[in-house]
Amino acid sequence: MRCVIIAGSPEYNINFLKTQINKDDFVVCADKGYEYCKKAQITPDLIAGDFDSYCGILPKGVEILKLNPVKDDTDVLSCIRKCMEKGYKDFLILCALGGRLDHTYANLSLLLFLNKNNCQGVIKNENETVHLISDSYLKLENVKSKTFSVFPLGCENVYVTYEGKVAYPLENYLLESSFPLGVSNIFLEDKAKITAQKGNIILIINKII
């Protein structure tokens, strides 16, 4: 089963949000994420936050986790920890890109947190899908003509290989965090495989060229 966390980025698309929720998902709202959930007419299973960005009425019959505003964890990380306690290992995080850059970066870092705790996570909006690949590979389908970028995350460098036709191929290439060589590549066919060795990469797939 999958846990879907709806965060509180000011950049969101309600129609896209509706398409991402399956009936058997465990849906969690992180603070202002509940506002988007209401607009999408989605009933969450859990709402968590210090409620500094959502100040409305909370629903009855839904588990509420009120957090101390003075804390080390972000609201989204608190949601992840709570759902890990419930046994979830597969996470989709929505409404987590855009807005404040520091919040976006914090959300991207959560992919590392999930990986270190033997979980997997994806961050999505209507245009972008973000994956973490850590000493492993990811097979992709239906990606032809999409733009993608690859960067080291949480490490100084990482060996990267692209399999399948891309505009700018790499094979066992040492990608440095200080040189953004992996930006704005293009998939030239539907199937591809991205491999990271001796480190972590963040893979951003974008519908917009």
C-alpha positions, 0 to 999 in steps of 0.5 A: 500500500502507498502513502500519499502526502499532500504538502503546502506549496503555494504552487499546486494544481487541484485537477492534477491532485485529483488524478494522483490519488487512488482509492486504496492510498493512505492520504496524509495532509501536511498542514496547509495541504488540507486546504488543497485536499478540501478543494480536490474533495479528497477525504484524508486519513491523517492531518498533521502540522503545527497549523501555522499555514492552515487556520481553518476548521479541521474535520471530525472523524479524521486522525489529527496530529498536532505538532509543536511549532518548535521542532526539528522536523518539518511538517512533511517529515513528521508525516513521513515518520508517523506513516513509517510507524504505521508500516508504510514504505512507499511514498508519493509526495505532492504539492511539495515543489515551487514556492520557497526555495528552502522548503523545496530543498527540504522536501527534496532532501526527504527522498534521502531520508526515505532511502536511508530508512529502506523506503522509497519516495517520489515527488511530483507536480503536473510537470515534474517527477523527481526520483532519488537513485542511490547506488542502484538503477531506475528503469523508465518507460514512456519518456520519449521527448521528455527533458531530464536532469541528473545531479548528485545529492548528498554526496560530492560526486557519483558515477552515472550511466544512461542506457537508451538513446538520449541527447547527451549520453553518459557512461560511467561518468563521474558527475561532480556536484560542483559542475551541473553537467547533468542539466537539461538532457532529452530522452530520444526513445520511450525506454531508458535506464539511469544508473548511479554508482558510489553515490546518490543522484536526484533525477528530475523528469520534466514534461516541458522542454 
